[in-house]
Amino acid sequence: MSERHVDFALIGGGLAAGNCARWLREEGADGSILIVGREPDLPYNRPDCSKQYLRGDESRDDVLFRPPDWYDEHRVEALTKVSATSLDLQQRRIGLSAGGEVTFGKALLATGANVRRLNVDGCDLDGIYYLRTLANSDTIRSEASGKRVVLIGGSYIASEVAASLTELGSTCTMVMLEPVVLSRGFGEQAGRFPQSRLEEHGITVHGDDALERFEGSEGRVTRVLTKSGLELEADAVIVGAGVVPDVALARGAGLELGESGGVHVDSRLQTPVDGVFAAGDIAEYDSVIHRRALRIEHWDVAFNHGKTAALNMLGRDQPHDVVPYFFSDLSDWVSLEYVGPAAEWDREIVRGSLDDGEFSLWYLSGGRVVAALSIGRSDDLEDARRLISSAADLGDRADALGDLSSDLGEI
Ligand SMILES: Cc1cc2nc3c(=O)[nH]c(=O)nc-3n(C[C@H](O)[C@H](O)[C@H](O)COP(=O)(O)OP(=O)(O)OC[C@H]3O[C@@H](n4cnc5c(N)ncnc54)[C@H](O)[C@@H]3O)c2cc1C
């Protein structure tokens, strides 16, 4: 490939790019579509890497966003194992690691995120794993199944991996800064029930602690030491310490980054360069619902961003007006869903029973619903979306959120 031209260049072979290609075709785009992805797989559902795929309940084909035939049928060329190495926004040209260049009419930047790596003594020992890709998931399944595993972090990734590995016969211990799992984004009330389910299944959770260092023998990790003085024997360590947006290409092209370090785009997901969009984990977009810039690393956001970007590539002038949604499954022990996100809140109202694991939790700020979380009460989230979008000050009516006899639809 020396130089060629495509109408739509979608950079990054993840969900945002895949769903953008789909919606371009569904909405009648006739031009050429090229996806450039550096992983060996076609776009796939990354959340499965810590869930069904990790447990061996799904095959590689099962997790694909679309089966391989779909790309031919819809005239979408998807390059795998190929990186976009340069982006020239004046010439509207992309350089490819496979050699050659591609000029484009419109482009989507959807390069996702990379894991945040730890930098403590012993962090280079073998047996310390991070999870972002199917390949990482394969390695963790083969190296950590049935072993003593220490998980660093109390987020959903560490919690999900602890649950999945426990199902695979591992003995799991979690070490985290937070007092309770999942409490960083959702608060302590939300995290208590999921933590109790993890503990009931034999997972030990050490909250309010921090990693000090790793120790090993013959180049392989054998122990995790914490600031509070714990010494935990480990055959494998899994780190879930968050992600950072992969903006290397965008930064190299001179695009403006937002406060969160993502690529700043307007409410139509367009960068300041006409016809160049950003979506998914890298995009910091002006939210018409939240009236502030948001960058959110959630599956559903990447999915819906892909659609909004496609519509705007076709000139539809469509603001991204979807309330962000998140889900997490700890094996089949707990399913959590959340709409928001809340940057801060001054009141939490519980609807249902926290102890029985059938509740929704409503986050309010100044009388307005800013987020809601459900365990076992998914239907409540439809009303939560409506209330978040309306930004109505509920005043005294907010109390009804916690009253199971009240009709949410009437609030
Ligand atoms: C283990 C795990 C579990 C998760 N579970 C959940 C969950 O339960 N719920 C939820 O809401 N979210 C979950 N997420 C988050 C969700 O998967 C992401 O938000 C979503 O995948 C982001 O999609 P994306 O297309 O923006 O980026 P990505 O999926 O990261 O895709 C970007 C792709 O671009 C490629 N790329 C980067 N630079 C280049 C380049 N220069 N050239 C070519 N290709 C490039 C990357 O290699 C990557 O393949 C999970 C994530 C992980 C890792």
The ligand as a MOL file (V3000), in Angstrom:
LIG
                    3D

  0  0  0     0  0            999 V3000
M  V30 BEGIN CTAB
M  V30 COUNTS 53 58 0 0 0
M  V30 BEGIN ATOM
M  V30 1 C -11.1130 -5.8080 31.3400 0
M  V30 2 C -12.0630 -4.7050 31.0390 0
M  V30 3 C -13.3760 -4.8000 31.4850 0
M  V30 4 C -14.2730 -3.7750 31.2240 0
M  V30 5 N -15.5400 -3.8990 31.6940 0
M  V30 6 C -16.4240 -2.9040 31.4850 0
M  V30 7 C -17.7340 -3.0110 31.9940 0
M  V30 8 O -18.1060 -4.0070 32.6270 0
M  V30 9 N -18.5990 -1.9930 31.7500 0
M  V30 10 C -18.2300 -0.8960 31.0360 0
M  V30 11 O -19.0580 -0.0080 30.8400 0
M  V30 12 N -16.9690 -0.7530 30.5620 0
M  V30 13 C -16.0650 -1.7300 30.7540 0
M  V30 14 N -14.7900 -1.6230 30.2710 0
M  V30 15 C -14.4110 -0.3960 29.5250 0
M  V30 16 C -14.7660 -0.5090 28.0370 0
M  V30 17 O -14.3300 -1.7380 27.5520 0
M  V30 18 C -14.1150 0.6380 27.2780 0
M  V30 19 O -14.6620 1.8390 27.7490 0
M  V30 20 C -14.3460 0.5380 25.7690 0
M  V30 21 O -13.8260 -0.6550 25.2770 0
M  V30 22 C -13.6900 1.7120 25.0640 0
M  V30 23 O -13.8030 1.5320 23.6820 0
M  V30 24 P -12.8930 2.4050 22.6810 0
M  V30 25 O -13.2810 1.9510 21.3100 0
M  V30 26 O -12.9460 3.8220 23.0370 0
M  V30 27 O -11.3870 1.9720 23.0070 0
M  V30 28 P -10.6790 0.5650 23.0290 0
M  V30 29 O -11.6290 -0.5280 23.2950 0
M  V30 30 O -9.5060 0.7170 23.9450 0
M  V30 31 O -10.1490 0.3900 21.5450 0
M  V30 32 C -9.1280 1.2160 21.0270 0
M  V30 33 C -8.2830 0.3850 20.0840 0
M  V30 34 O -7.4300 1.2510 19.3540 0
M  V30 35 C -6.1590 0.6470 19.2490 0
M  V30 36 N -5.1640 1.6990 18.9520 0
M  V30 37 C -4.6240 2.6180 19.7950 0
M  V30 38 N -3.7760 3.4210 19.1360 0
M  V30 39 C -3.7900 3.0160 17.8440 0
M  V30 40 C -3.1100 3.4440 16.6630 0
M  V30 41 N -2.2660 4.4880 16.6860 0
M  V30 42 N -3.3400 2.7840 15.5150 0
M  V30 43 C -4.1990 1.7380 15.4750 0
M  V30 44 N -4.8790 1.2750 16.5540 0
M  V30 45 C -4.6730 1.9140 17.7210 0
M  V30 46 C -5.9880 -0.0140 20.5940 0
M  V30 47 O -4.9660 -0.9890 20.5390 0
M  V30 48 C -7.3810 -0.5900 20.8060 0
M  V30 49 O -7.4780 -1.8630 20.1900 0
M  V30 50 C -13.8510 -2.6310 30.4960 0
M  V30 51 C -12.5270 -2.5260 30.0610 0
M  V30 52 C -11.6450 -3.5510 30.3240 0
M  V30 53 C -10.2130 -3.4320 29.8610 0
M  V30 END ATOM
M  V30 BEGIN BOND
M  V30 1 1 1 2
M  V30 2 1 2 3
M  V30 3 2 2 52
M  V30 4 2 3 4
M  V30 5 1 4 5
M  V30 6 1 4 50
M  V30 7 2 5 6
M  V30 8 1 6 7
M  V30 9 1 6 13
M  V30 10 2 7 8
M  V30 11 1 7 9
M  V30 12 1 9 10
M  V30 13 2 10 11
M  V30 14 1 10 12
M  V30 15 2 12 13
M  V30 16 1 13 14
M  V30 17 1 14 15
M  V30 18 1 14 50
M  V30 19 1 15 16
M  V30 20 1 16 17
M  V30 21 1 16 18
M  V30 22 1 18 19
M  V30 23 1 18 20
M  V30 24 1 20 21
M  V30 25 1 20 22
M  V30 26 1 22 23
M  V30 27 1 23 24
M  V30 28 2 24 25
M  V30 29 1 24 26
M  V30 30 1 24 27
M  V30 31 1 27 28
M  V30 32 2 28 29
M  V30 33 1 28 30
M  V30 34 1 28 31
M  V30 35 1 31 32
M  V30 36 1 32 33
M  V30 37 1 33 34
M  V30 38 1 33 48
M  V30 39 1 34 35
M  V30 40 1 35 36
M  V30 41 1 35 46
M  V30 42 1 36 37
M  V30 43 1 36 45
M  V30 44 2 37 38
M  V30 45 1 38 39
M  V30 46 1 39 40
M  V30 47 2 39 45
M  V30 48 1 40 41
M  V30 49 2 40 42
M  V30 50 1 42 43
M  V30 51 2 43 44
M  V30 52 1 44 45
M  V30 53 1 46 47
M  V30 54 1 46 48
M  V30 55 1 48 49
M  V30 56 2 50 51
M  V30 57 1 51 52
M  V30 58 1 52 53
M  V30 END BOND
M  V30 END CTAB
M  END
